[in-house]
Amino acid sequence: MKKLAIFDIDYTITRKETLMEFFKYSISKDKRNIRFLPRAAFSGLMYVMKVYDEKKVKEKFLKFIDGIKEEDLSVLVKDFYRDRLQNIVYEDALKMMR
């Protein structure tokens, strides 16, 4: 099986911001993940104030996946794709990737 890494820039592949969608999905699967919401809000504020660049915001925000075992994260990502991501991908983008 070949693996493909796709980076969605400026909503070219999906209708929504995928990292935020993944975060919301992770909360729906484990309500304890809501505890990372203040960190996300703070990081967003620092970005708006130009204290953090986009890379730093994402690094801070992605802390919600720290501590998840690789196997569990793999299942979560597969479920996320099935339940949410495939529904927000532009059909034209899918055709082009195929």
Number of C-alpha atoms within 10 A of each C-alpha: 3 3 5 6 5 8 9 13 9 10 12 13 20 19 13 15 14 18 13 12 15 17 21 16 20 20 17 12 13 10 11 10 16 15 11 17 15 11 17 20 13 14 22 20 14 16 16 12 10 10 13 16 14 14 10 14 20 15 10 16 22 15 12 18 14 9 8 11 9 11 9 10 15 12 11 17 16 12 14 18 14 11 11 14 19 13 12 15 17 14 13 11 12 12 8 7 9 6
